[in-house]
Amino acid sequence: MTTAHPPPFLSSSTRSSLDILARDWNGTSVGPPAQWPLAIQSVVATWMDSPQAMFVSWGTDLRCIFNDAYRPFLGERADTGIGRPFAELWADIWADIEPIVAKALRGEGSRFEDMPLTMTRNGYAEPTWWTFTYMPLRDENHRILGMLCTTSETTNQVLGARKAALERERQRHMLQQMPGFVGLLSGPDHVFDYVNDAYRAISGDREFIGRSVREVFPELADQGFYELLDRVYATGKPFVAQAMPIRLGDEPQPRFIDLLYQPMREDDGAVGGVFVGGYEVTSRVQAEVQLRQFNETLENRVEERTAELVRAQETLRQAQKLEAVGQLTGGVAHDFNNLLTVIGSSVELMRRKNVPEERRQKYLEAIGDTVRRAAKLTGQLLAFARRQPLRPEVFDVARRVEAVAELVQPLVGARVRIDFLPSAPTCLAEADVSQFDTALVNLAVNARDAMNGEGLLTIRVDAVTRLPGVRGQPTRDGNFIVVTMTDSGSGIAPDKLELIFEPFFTTKGVGKGTGLGLSQVFGFAKQSGGDVQVSSAPNEGATFSLFLPQAPAHLSPAEPDAADLEKAHIQGASILVVEDNATVGQFSTAVLHDLGYETTWATDAMQALALLAEDEMRFDLVFTDIIMPGMNGVELARTVRDKYPGLPVVLTSGYSDVLTDELPRDLELVNKPYSIDALSRVIRQTLRNSTSAR
């Protein structure tokens, strides 16, 4: 039709209005726009400029008219969408929405929240989620002309909520593995948000989540625990007690517990809840009572007293661990509670209606950044516990230190001078290079803070033939490379030297350090077969010496891989995903599918082996979790390597004792939580290596 004299209701200059004017409507079921019913004209004129995505379908074959806000949902079919029949425009989802359309044409409206639809709008099928209403469109005589829809795509919100739920589940799994009882309470009424199995084992069969301490434990009314919790919440000061008596239920005798109440703070510093942790030590208390009885008859019971002292000393050592456990669990609870707050708040804000796209992207970035911070925190804890999977390789320590020193210079600031002293011609070590770099950065940052951002930092590398005795350990002969870092800072007090490597211990102000940097250095050094030594005195600076095993003489530094990892991945490759967790399995297969791979999901190792036995040529790669019931992922990988040579295997896990023992060097590992880019890169490179090796 001509646009010289457009109908008044199409006076808008939007793209969709221009498409309506440019389209030839002759021969369609609705005819030229100038002849459209007033109800249709009024609707189009009203919402054509609206920021809310809308469309109307009318006529015998439901011709579609939509505004500009709706166009992004159509993808590549937006340019030809105006005036097409609804069933033709959305042919890929017509089977799902036809009953809803029919209901609207019968005069009944419908509304859906986060409805899943798999649609092809950009050349490939993709899962999407939508919140929308379908309403009958009537003329002035109340006759139904067609259907009116308002809609918004909620795919990002749904995927973000699922990702946040996975992260929360991972953090709860970490707390579940704590050796003592753990509970998380929120608000001034101390409502249970979480308890681990150890807590339930002590407390008995009770309903915890969503109920207050007073509701769950009415028998504690006269035992002082309510008042202690109120005081910790009100003052923000932790409470620690050993061998505290407690009566649960109708037990005739009290139990005894070593107890920690640690306040959990929000981002603004206010107390938002209380972390509860500790151990039941009834047996220890009973042993101490018996010890006193033995002392009263010492002359007659020397042998019995000696045996009892041995047992008492063991329980005492357990008691002495409580403070460290309290500091660790309190720090973990505080840091993860902060991370959960960011994730939870971002998800809640994204669920609100009419959230601008720019702000939604900001919330998604906040979730992604927080997940990365949580992964870094977990990695630092695993480093201290010596439970991180290391990938050692041979490298020239001096060259590596010199390179890291250049990178660290901007981090420590221009007022800190870094002097790198020449060392022996070649100092080769065998360790995880990434963890080595992290350790150097942590030491440099620690030195910068000790010097208040100004001073001299001296670094040297030497080869030695003995590892000195540290923290009560005997000296050890052997070939070692030692990196010595000396600062001109304020030094360390003697009573703090034995504490600086403990996790969450820090002498810095609030918000200036997590207390995990030096614990990472300690864990990395010990797990690599070396150690770390510190010498210092107040106002005389500090010297940290990092010892690593020297590489055998016949080995040479690893050369960097020149392969271009950013090339397109192998399209259509078939991947066997082995994952026992349903949520993670669905997520992994969906991600791999979106990356262009064919996927088959097995819930355990035995099912995976059965699928391989049916047709071993069906799969190009096996992607398996480590921790699974029955045969674990490493055992599955070894079985696949023996039975099906040439079929590559990629492992994934957030934590596993299997990894800390010995990870085969020919198996790739993706650490959870992994990013899509990291997973894609490892899968792509493994497939490329496998293809080139055949």
C-alpha positions as MATLAB code, in Angstrom:
seq = 'MTTAHPPPFLSSSTRSSLDILARDWNGTSVGPPAQWPLAIQSVVATWMDSPQAMFVSWGTDLRCIFNDAYRPFLGERADTGIGRPFAELWADIWADIEPIVAKALRGEGSRFEDMPLTMTRNGYAEPTWWTFTYMPLRDENHRILGMLCTTSETTNQVLGARKAALERERQRHMLQQMPGFVGLLSGPDHVFDYVNDAYRAISGDREFIGRSVREVFPELADQGFYELLDRVYATGKPFVAQAMPIRLGDEPQPRFIDLLYQPMREDDGAVGGVFVGGYEVTSRVQAEVQLRQFNETLENRVEERTAELVRAQETLRQAQKLEAVGQLTGGVAHDFNNLLTVIGSSVELMRRKNVPEERRQKYLEAIGDTVRRAAKLTGQLLAFARRQPLRPEVFDVARRVEAVAELVQPLVGARVRIDFLPSAPTCLAEADVSQFDTALVNLAVNARDAMNGEGLLTIRVDAVTRLPGVRGQPTRDGNFIVVTMTDSGSGIAPDKLELIFEPFFTTKGVGKGTGLGLSQVFGFAKQSGGDVQVSSAPNEGATFSLFLPQAPAHLSPAEPDAADLEKAHIQGASILVVEDNATVGQFSTAVLHDLGYETTWATDAMQALALLAEDEMRFDLVFTDIIMPGMNGVELARTVRDKYPGLPVVLTSGYSDVLTDELPRDLELVNKPYSIDALSRVIRQTLRNSTSAR';
ca = [
       0.000    0.000    0.000;
       1.155    3.612   -0.417;
       2.374    5.630    2.560;
       1.437    9.010    1.047;
      -1.744    9.202    3.099;
      -1.404    6.684    5.942;
      -4.405    6.071    8.186;
      -4.252    8.276   11.302;
      -3.797    5.315   13.645;
      -0.526    4.488   11.825;
       1.034    7.939   12.252;
       3.754    6.509   14.515;
       7.263    6.432   13.013;
       8.193    3.089   14.568;
       9.711    0.316   12.467;
       6.609   -1.835   12.872;
       4.317    1.006   11.742;
       6.440    1.454    8.627;
       6.330   -2.306    7.967;
       2.519   -2.226    8.172;
       2.359    0.640    5.679;
       4.844   -1.033    3.328;
       3.031   -4.380    3.252;
       0.531   -5.259    0.519;
      -2.589   -6.273    2.462;
      -4.756   -6.904   -0.591;
      -5.798  -10.497   -0.761;
      -5.276  -11.099    2.980;
      -8.045  -12.056    5.370;
      -7.893   -8.629    7.073;
      -7.726   -6.303    4.062;
      -6.105   -2.818    3.911;
      -5.440   -1.057    7.243;
      -7.830    1.787    6.441;
     -10.681   -0.753    6.479;
      -9.682   -2.463    9.740;
     -12.249   -2.400   12.575;
     -12.027    0.519   14.958;
     -11.119   -1.839   17.808;
      -8.042   -3.012   15.897;
      -7.065    0.518   14.919;
      -7.451    1.713   18.518;
      -5.307   -1.098   19.913;
      -2.547   -0.591   17.339;
      -2.521    3.192   17.860;
      -2.393    2.741   21.664;
       0.513    0.329   22.027;
       2.627    0.855   18.912;
       4.982    3.193   20.867;
       4.746    1.200   24.112;
       7.966   -0.150   25.705;
       5.971   -3.273   26.670;
       6.216   -6.020   24.066;
       2.746   -6.639   22.541;
       1.103   -8.145   19.505;
      -2.396   -8.642   18.154;
      -3.519  -11.492   15.901;
      -6.845  -11.275   14.084;
      -8.703  -12.309   11.005;
      -9.632  -15.816    9.944;
      -5.977  -16.878    9.822;
      -4.828  -14.681   12.785;
      -2.585  -12.202   10.988;
       0.103  -10.825   13.368;
       0.785   -7.158   14.079;
       3.406   -6.324   16.733;
       5.173   -3.277   18.131;
       8.915   -2.535   18.122;
       9.349   -3.815   21.689;
       8.288   -7.285   20.452;
      10.717   -7.438   17.508;
      13.814   -8.686   19.434;
      11.889  -11.811   20.474;
      11.437  -12.821   16.828;
      15.106  -12.899   15.917;
      15.795  -13.097   12.206;
      12.093  -13.437   11.283;
      11.235   -9.969   12.629;
      11.761   -8.272    9.267;
       9.116  -10.420    7.551;
       6.850  -11.026   10.538;
       4.291   -8.241   10.126;
       1.089   -9.611    8.635;
       2.078  -13.303    8.667;
      -0.427  -15.815   10.063;
       0.306  -16.557   13.736;
       0.617  -20.319   13.183;
       3.149  -19.695   10.398;
       5.153  -17.058   12.304;
       5.561  -19.315   15.354;
       5.400  -22.674   13.620;
       8.128  -24.143   15.862;
       6.063  -23.623   19.044;
       2.557  -23.774   17.569;
       1.881  -27.215   19.079;
       2.542  -25.775   22.566;
       0.550  -22.552   22.272;
      -2.341  -23.560   19.989;
      -4.551  -24.620   22.963;
      -3.917  -21.242   24.619;
      -4.788  -19.403   21.404;
      -7.957  -21.449   21.014;
      -8.940  -20.595   24.583;
      -8.503  -16.856   23.913;
     -10.605  -17.087   20.732;
     -13.330  -18.702   22.857;
     -13.312  -15.610   25.033;
     -11.136  -16.845   27.938;
      -7.936  -15.040   28.897;
      -4.777  -16.814   30.141;
      -1.618  -15.797   31.988;
       1.594  -17.820   32.333;
       4.734  -17.251   34.443;
       8.125  -18.518   33.178;
       6.592  -20.904   30.637;
       9.291  -22.976   28.871;
       9.281  -22.974   25.059;
      11.899  -24.401   22.702;
      12.008  -22.152   19.642;
      14.118  -21.649   16.537;
      14.493  -17.952   15.880;
      18.217  -17.466   15.189;
      18.970  -20.531   13.105;
      19.053  -23.061   15.956;
      16.709  -24.512   18.565;
      17.117  -22.910   21.981;
      15.291  -23.280   25.308;
      13.492  -20.089   26.352;
      11.104  -19.028   29.125;
       8.253  -16.496   28.908;
       5.770  -14.604   31.065;
       2.740  -13.566   28.988;
      -1.028  -13.036   28.792;
      -3.359  -14.026   25.935;
      -6.642  -12.066   25.964;
      -9.595  -12.103   23.532;
      -9.868   -8.911   21.451;
     -13.473   -7.732   21.011;
     -15.120   -5.045   18.887;
     -17.684   -2.499   20.027;
     -20.403   -5.188   19.725;
     -18.459   -7.537   22.013;
     -17.680   -9.889   19.138;
     -14.301  -11.600   19.251;
     -12.034  -10.331   16.470;
      -8.810  -12.027   17.519;
      -6.308  -12.173   20.314;
      -4.169   -9.586   22.187;
      -0.897  -10.539   23.896;
       1.507   -8.782   26.279;
       4.719  -10.669   26.898;
       8.259  -10.575   28.275;
      11.082  -13.077   27.924;
      12.396  -14.375   31.285;
      15.092  -16.734   29.982;
      17.955  -14.848   31.654;
      16.119  -14.687   34.982;
      15.304  -18.414   34.955;
      18.850  -19.445   34.021;
      20.279  -17.019   36.576;
      18.045  -18.421   39.307;
      19.078  -21.969   38.416;
      22.748  -21.027   38.467;
      22.332  -19.325   41.835;
      20.526  -22.400   43.189;
      23.408  -24.620   42.075;
      25.889  -22.324   43.821;
      23.857  -22.356   47.038;
      23.673  -26.139   46.897;
      27.446  -26.357   46.441;
      28.020  -24.141   49.468;
      25.589  -26.174   51.564;
      27.424  -29.321   50.490;
      30.651  -27.777   51.784;
      29.073  -27.066   55.183;
      27.685  -30.593   55.207;
      31.247  -31.945   55.180;
      32.291  -29.972   58.275;
      33.577  -32.380   60.978;
      31.458  -30.891   63.787;
      27.830  -29.843   64.077;
      26.899  -26.714   62.078;
      23.750  -24.573   62.069;
      22.893  -21.215   60.465;
      20.370  -18.957   62.229;
      18.870  -15.769   60.799;
      17.187  -12.769   62.348;
      16.621  -11.757   65.983;
      14.342  -14.775   66.498;
      17.182  -17.148   65.469;
      15.300  -18.988   62.728;
      17.044  -22.063   61.307;
      18.215  -21.664   57.695;
      20.427  -24.749   57.660;
      21.739  -27.626   59.800;
      24.135  -30.379   58.738;
      23.748  -34.087   59.489;
      26.069  -33.881   62.490;
      23.705  -31.309   64.026;
      20.700  -33.587   63.450;
      22.569  -36.556   64.887;
      23.059  -34.719   68.183;
      19.630  -33.070   68.341;
      17.466  -36.003   67.266;
      14.558  -36.078   64.797;
      13.181  -32.513   64.734;
      11.801  -30.019   62.231;
      14.407  -27.255   61.875;
      14.176  -25.149   58.713;
      11.970  -22.063   59.059;
      11.466  -22.516   62.807;
      13.085  -20.586   65.640;
      15.425  -22.055   68.248;
      12.743  -21.579   70.891;
      10.270  -23.608   68.821;
      12.716  -26.392   67.987;
      14.284  -26.679   71.459;
      11.628  -25.759   74.066;
      13.569  -27.757   76.686;
      16.367  -25.149   76.621;
      14.157  -22.465   78.202;
      15.946  -22.557   81.576;
      19.441  -23.446   80.372;
      20.654  -20.004   79.200;
      21.106  -20.728   75.478;
      18.337  -18.383   74.341;
      19.935  -15.524   76.265;
      23.390  -16.255   74.854;
      22.056  -16.147   71.291;
      20.235  -12.882   71.982;
      23.437  -11.349   73.363;
      25.586  -12.436   70.383;
      23.001  -11.063   67.950;
      22.656   -7.779   69.853;
      26.357   -7.100   70.555;
      28.042   -8.749   67.554;
      30.538  -10.424   69.900;
      31.141  -14.179   69.505;
      30.669  -16.662   72.328;
      32.983  -19.638   72.830;
      32.627  -22.231   75.561;
      34.140  -25.614   76.317;
      32.407  -28.519   78.011;
      29.111  -26.628   78.284;
      26.307  -28.788   79.788;
      23.082  -29.167   77.842;
      19.956  -31.245   78.429;
      18.051  -32.345   75.328;
      14.577  -33.829   75.507;
      13.935  -35.929   78.587;
      17.498  -37.271   78.908;
      18.274  -37.941   82.597;
      21.917  -36.848   82.310;
      23.323  -33.746   80.616;
      25.534  -33.874   77.570;
      28.542  -31.619   77.155;
      29.463  -29.600   74.080;
      32.288  -27.341   72.954;
      30.256  -24.482   71.515;
      30.809  -21.498   69.212;
      28.253  -18.752   68.512;
      29.719  -16.531   65.751;
      27.785  -13.448   64.499;
      27.229  -13.347   60.728;
      27.279   -9.825   59.324;
      25.590   -8.266   56.315;
      27.418   -6.046   53.805;
      26.649   -2.958   55.893;
      28.213   -4.544   58.987;
      24.933   -5.233   60.782;
      24.461   -8.637   62.364;
      22.020  -10.673   60.296;
      22.308  -14.062   61.958;
      24.395  -16.395   64.082;
      26.656  -19.285   63.045;
      26.448  -22.233   65.453;
      29.222  -24.826   65.521;
      31.095  -27.182   67.776;
      31.508  -30.756   68.960;
      29.884  -33.033   71.487;
      32.585  -33.765   74.105;
      30.631  -35.778   76.642;
      33.185  -38.549   76.484;
      35.995  -36.068   77.113;
      34.260  -34.601   80.170;
      33.615  -38.063   81.528;
      37.274  -38.857   80.993;
      38.277  -35.734   82.912;
      35.974  -36.691   85.818;
      37.503  -40.100   85.905;
      40.944  -38.492   85.769;
      40.175  -36.528   88.923;
      39.036  -39.719   90.608;
      42.233  -41.420   89.592;
      44.270  -38.526   91.016;
      42.575  -38.976   94.387;
      43.902  -42.520   94.571;
      47.145  -41.835   92.755;
      49.377  -44.019   94.857;
      47.232  -47.094   94.276;
      46.331  -46.545   90.658;
      49.417  -45.261   88.853;
      48.942  -47.519   85.839;
      45.273  -46.629   85.449;
      46.075  -42.930   85.757;
      48.747  -43.151   83.044;
      46.368  -44.783   80.597;
      43.664  -42.266   81.376;
      46.086  -39.364   80.886;
      46.816  -40.576   77.376;
      43.111  -40.517   76.559;
      42.652  -37.151   78.259;
      45.519  -35.662   76.257;
      43.940  -36.836   73.024;
      40.587  -35.275   73.865;
      42.393  -32.115   74.996;
      44.058  -31.853   71.601;
      40.627  -32.091   70.017;
      39.418  -29.322   72.288;
      42.345  -27.111   71.294;
      41.278  -27.423   67.669;
      37.950  -25.744   68.440;
      39.299  -22.218   68.291;
      40.860  -22.844   64.885;
      37.693  -24.552   63.656;
      35.641  -21.703   65.057;
      37.755  -19.125   63.252;
      37.628  -21.140   60.020;
      33.889  -21.892   60.081;
      33.033  -18.391   61.244;
      35.057  -16.905   58.416;
      33.562  -19.315   55.856;
      30.038  -18.597   57.094;
      30.620  -14.841   57.010;
      32.209  -14.748   53.543;
      29.767  -17.172   51.954;
      26.837  -15.412   53.609;
      28.000  -12.188   51.934;
      28.296  -13.972   48.580;
      24.850  -15.559   48.981;
      23.434  -12.124   49.791;
      24.718  -10.711   46.486;
      23.429  -13.663   44.480;
      20.066  -13.828   46.253;
      19.459  -10.087   46.032;
      20.370   -9.993   42.333;
      17.964  -12.850   41.566;
      15.147  -11.194   43.521;
      15.693   -7.865   41.747;
      15.733   -9.586   38.345;
      12.353  -11.124   39.095;
      10.748   -7.720   39.361;
       8.619   -6.577   36.476;
       9.823   -3.948   33.993;
      13.494   -4.220   35.022;
      15.514   -2.384   32.327;
      17.809   -4.599   30.274;
      20.861   -2.599   31.318;
      20.108   -3.190   35.002;
      19.296   -6.872   34.382;
      22.701   -7.306   32.753;
      24.272   -5.583   35.746;
      22.606   -8.086   38.084;
      23.760  -11.010   35.911;
      27.317   -9.658   35.974;
      27.083   -9.376   39.764;
      26.018  -13.036   40.011;
      28.839  -14.163   37.719;
      31.439  -12.105   39.590;
      30.207  -13.427   42.937;
      30.396  -17.039   41.725;
      34.007  -16.418   40.665;
      34.783  -14.935   44.091;
      33.208  -17.962   45.781;
      35.290  -20.278   43.593;
      38.450  -18.318   44.502;
      37.584  -18.531   48.210;
      37.025  -22.284   47.941;
      40.312  -22.676   46.060;
      42.196  -20.823   48.811;
      40.609  -23.046   51.479;
      41.517  -26.172   49.507;
      45.055  -24.856   49.081;
      45.477  -24.501   52.838;
      43.947  -27.948   53.431;
      46.191  -29.401   50.706;
      43.126  -30.726   48.887;
      43.548  -28.883   45.588;
      44.390  -30.858   42.419;
      47.848  -29.736   41.279;
      49.211  -30.069   37.735;
      53.001  -29.942   38.261;
      55.323  -29.084   35.398;
      58.996  -28.223   35.064;
      59.784  -24.511   34.817;
      62.661  -22.081   35.282;
      61.943  -20.467   38.663;
      64.145  -17.422   38.105;
      62.538  -16.562   34.771;
      59.097  -17.080   36.248;
      59.822  -14.908   39.285;
      61.208  -12.141   37.050;
      58.069  -12.234   34.875;
      55.721  -12.207   37.885;
      57.698   -9.367   39.473;
      56.998   -7.215   36.407;
      53.296   -8.018   36.635;
      53.213   -7.366   40.394;
      54.853   -3.932   40.158;
      51.613   -2.080   39.255;
      49.827   -3.996   41.990;
      52.199   -2.948   44.789;
      52.499    0.617   43.512;
      55.232    2.908   42.246;
      56.468    3.714   45.773;
      57.535    0.088   46.321;
      60.859   -0.726   44.647;
      61.321   -4.355   43.638;
      64.922   -5.608   43.431;
      65.355   -9.002   41.787;
      68.849  -10.336   42.544;
      70.634  -12.618   40.044;
      70.700  -16.317   40.902;
      72.273  -19.518   39.638;
      72.198  -19.927   35.820;
      69.356  -22.456   35.901;
      66.943  -23.130   38.754;
      64.359  -25.645   37.581;
      61.492  -26.678   39.856;
      58.612  -29.089   39.366;
      55.334  -27.641   40.662;
      51.997  -26.176   39.599;
      52.931  -22.932   37.802;
      49.552  -21.270   38.315;
      49.611  -21.894   42.061;
      53.263  -20.740   42.174;
      52.293  -17.433   40.535;
      49.414  -17.014   43.002;
      51.753  -17.663   45.938;
      54.202  -14.986   44.717;
      51.389  -12.462   44.277;
      50.056  -13.218   47.770;
      53.535  -12.728   49.295;
      54.063   -9.483   47.376;
      50.683   -8.054   48.403;
      51.347   -9.048   52.003;
      54.721   -7.250   51.841;
      53.133   -4.148   50.290;
      50.617   -3.918   53.135;
      53.349   -4.441   55.741;
      55.270   -1.502   54.187;
      52.135    0.643   53.973;
      52.668    0.932   50.218;
      56.212    2.328   50.357;
      59.573    0.607   50.747;
      61.965   -1.973   49.287;
      61.002   -5.528   48.295;
      63.975   -7.802   47.546;
      63.529  -11.135   45.748;
      66.199  -13.742   45.097;
      66.228  -17.340   43.873;
      68.786  -19.929   45.027;
      69.392  -23.658   44.877;
      69.944  -25.387   48.252;
      70.579  -28.960   49.384;
      68.617  -28.932   52.616;
      65.153  -27.966   53.761;
      65.520  -26.341   57.207;
      63.395  -27.452   60.149;
      60.222  -25.372   60.295;
      57.452  -25.372   62.939;
      58.965  -28.303   64.827;
      59.672  -30.366   61.689;
      63.157  -31.915   61.314;
      65.546  -30.753   58.597;
      65.346  -32.668   55.337;
      68.196  -33.287   52.912;
      67.531  -32.948   49.207;
      67.672  -30.578   46.274;
      65.383  -27.566   46.607;
      64.820  -24.190   44.964;
      64.148  -21.377   47.445;
      62.488  -18.061   46.552;
      63.269  -15.479   49.248;
      61.177  -12.306   49.522;
      62.317   -9.641   52.019;
      60.414   -6.433   52.762;
      61.266   -3.309   54.738;
      57.941   -3.183   56.508;
      56.735   -3.095   60.093;
      57.609   -6.714   60.816;
      55.625   -9.360   62.679;
      55.274   -9.674   66.440;
      56.754  -12.914   67.882;
      53.386  -14.074   69.219;
      51.891  -13.768   65.726;
      54.539  -15.733   63.786;
      52.913  -19.083   64.571;
      49.464  -17.817   63.517;
      50.010  -16.032   60.205;
      49.504  -19.143   58.063;
      46.168  -20.043   59.666;
      43.119  -19.399   57.450;
      41.198  -16.180   58.154;
      43.887  -14.960   60.557;
      44.809  -11.385   59.671;
      46.251   -8.335   61.385;
      44.731   -6.017   58.779;
      41.714   -3.818   59.325;
      38.158   -4.835   58.448;
      37.687   -5.140   54.680;
      41.453   -5.030   53.945;
      42.155   -8.747   53.802;
      40.517  -12.173   54.067;
      43.357  -13.878   55.907;
      43.633  -16.540   53.189;
      46.659  -15.297   51.195;
      49.413  -16.761   53.367;
      47.380  -19.911   54.033;
      47.375  -20.485   50.243;
      51.161  -20.119   50.170;
      51.500  -22.585   53.056;
      49.136  -25.164   51.521;
      50.736  -24.926   48.063;
      54.252  -25.327   49.456;
      53.366  -28.336   51.625;
      51.334  -30.063   48.917;
      54.175  -29.544   46.425;
      56.660  -31.302   48.710;
      58.282  -28.142   50.034;
      57.625  -25.657   52.825;
      57.559  -21.953   53.687;
      59.643  -20.245   56.351;
      59.290  -16.760   57.880;
      61.656  -14.707   60.005;
      60.811  -11.285   61.357;
      60.945   -8.873   64.244;
      58.900   -5.746   64.962;
      60.036   -2.721   62.884;
      62.695   -4.814   61.118;
      60.746   -6.126   58.144;
      60.034   -9.764   57.311;
      61.600  -12.461   55.132;
      59.501  -15.246   53.594;
      61.315  -18.232   52.041;
      59.335  -20.512   49.726;
      60.995  -23.939   49.207;
      60.062  -26.175   46.248;
      61.574  -29.492   45.123;
      64.214  -29.065   42.416;
      63.396  -30.792   39.116;
      65.571  -33.760   38.073;
      68.450  -32.789   35.805;
      67.163  -34.800   32.822;
      63.920  -32.803   32.630;
      63.513  -29.533   30.762;
      61.004  -26.666   31.064;
      57.654  -27.218   29.385;
      57.201  -25.256   26.173;
      53.988  -23.245   25.759;
      51.359  -24.754   23.550;
      51.208  -22.845   20.270;
      47.844  -24.302   19.283;
      45.174  -21.757   18.575;
      42.540  -22.638   21.175;
      40.100  -20.066   19.897;
      39.356  -21.835   16.608;
      35.895  -23.144   16.072;
      35.094  -26.299   17.990;
      34.457  -29.628   16.340;
      30.824  -29.376   15.251;
      28.525  -32.297   15.823;
      30.858  -34.217   18.149;
      29.016  -36.664   20.405;
      29.735  -36.371   24.133;
      28.778  -38.886   26.833;
      28.010  -36.890   30.017;
      28.292  -38.892   33.275;
      26.751  -37.039   36.259;
      24.724  -38.442   39.182;
      23.240  -35.064   40.224;
      20.074  -34.435   38.192;
      20.300  -30.631   38.271;
      23.964  -30.531   37.276;
      23.385  -33.214   34.615;
      20.591  -31.249   32.973;
      22.676  -28.072   33.104;
      25.822  -29.710   31.672;
      23.997  -31.360   28.767;
      22.166  -28.120   27.992;
      25.421  -26.142   27.961;
      27.198  -28.666   25.733;
      24.171  -28.774   23.427;
      24.240  -24.976   23.157;
      27.945  -25.207   22.293;
      27.029  -27.351   19.297;
      27.648  -30.887   20.586;
      25.400  -33.933   20.618;
      24.992  -35.207   24.198;
      23.919  -38.397   25.945;
      23.490  -38.369   29.723;
      24.366  -41.302   32.017;
      23.626  -41.059   35.741;
      26.484  -43.295   36.897;
      29.597  -45.086   35.673;
      27.900  -48.441   35.103;
      25.260  -46.907   32.831;
      28.023  -45.083   30.930;
      29.985  -48.320   30.398;
      26.795  -50.038   29.226;
      26.241  -47.311   26.601;
      29.835  -47.651   25.421;
      29.461  -51.429   25.205;
      26.429  -51.005   22.916;
      28.311  -48.793   20.434;
      31.778  -47.498   21.308;
      31.994  -45.547   18.018;
      28.939  -43.510   18.968;
      30.890  -41.136   21.234;
      33.837  -38.789   20.610;
      34.476  -37.857   24.252;
      33.429  -38.752   27.819;
      32.770  -35.864   30.257;
      32.420  -37.258   33.800;
      32.070  -36.011   37.360;
      34.557  -37.324   39.959;
      32.368  -37.938   43.022;
      29.704  -40.535   42.172;
      28.227  -43.528   44.003;
      29.932  -46.804   43.151;
      32.726  -46.325   40.627;
      34.083  -42.765   40.777;
      35.076  -40.652   37.781;
      38.813  -41.390   37.901;
      38.146  -45.155   38.014;
      35.723  -44.782   35.103;
      38.345  -42.851   33.123;
      40.928  -45.592   33.652;
      38.436  -48.263   32.600;
      37.546  -46.314   29.439;
      41.246  -45.842   28.640;
      41.858  -49.602   28.990;
      38.777  -50.783   27.064;
      38.512  -48.022   24.444;
      41.991  -46.629   23.635;
      41.811  -43.284   21.892;
      38.485  -42.226   23.428;
      39.354  -39.029   25.404;
      38.000  -38.365   28.910;
      37.570  -34.999   30.655;
      37.015  -34.934   34.435;
      35.154  -32.337   36.493;
      34.799  -31.814   40.237;
      34.703  -29.146   42.901;
      36.543  -31.309   45.464;
      37.672  -34.886   45.776;
      40.233  -36.828   47.804;
      40.824  -38.850   44.632;
      42.265  -35.773   42.928;
      44.640  -34.953   45.760;
      46.146  -38.442   45.693;
      47.272  -38.513   42.067;
      45.492  -37.243   38.976;
      46.719  -39.016   35.809;
      48.542  -36.490   33.647;
      46.813  -37.593   30.457;
      43.370  -36.658   31.832;
      42.034  -33.125   31.563;
      40.239  -31.548   34.557;
      37.619  -28.765   34.678;
      37.255  -27.405   38.204;
      33.748  -26.624   39.476;
      32.296  -24.095   39.365;
      33.423  -23.726   35.748;
      32.613  -20.988   33.282;
      31.140  -21.763   29.874;
      34.322  -20.456   28.216;
      36.553  -22.701   30.357;
      34.447  -25.787   29.634;
      34.318  -24.999   25.910;
      38.087  -24.454   25.747;
      38.977  -27.762   27.466;
      36.440  -29.803   25.473;
      37.553  -28.186   22.208;
      41.272  -28.744   22.862;
      40.750  -32.337   24.035;
      38.754  -33.184   20.912;
      41.378  -31.496   18.720;
      44.212  -33.416   20.399;
      42.282  -36.670   20.079;
      41.580  -36.044   16.398;
      45.200  -35.178   15.602;
      46.431  -38.287   17.445;
      44.307  -40.664   15.379;
];
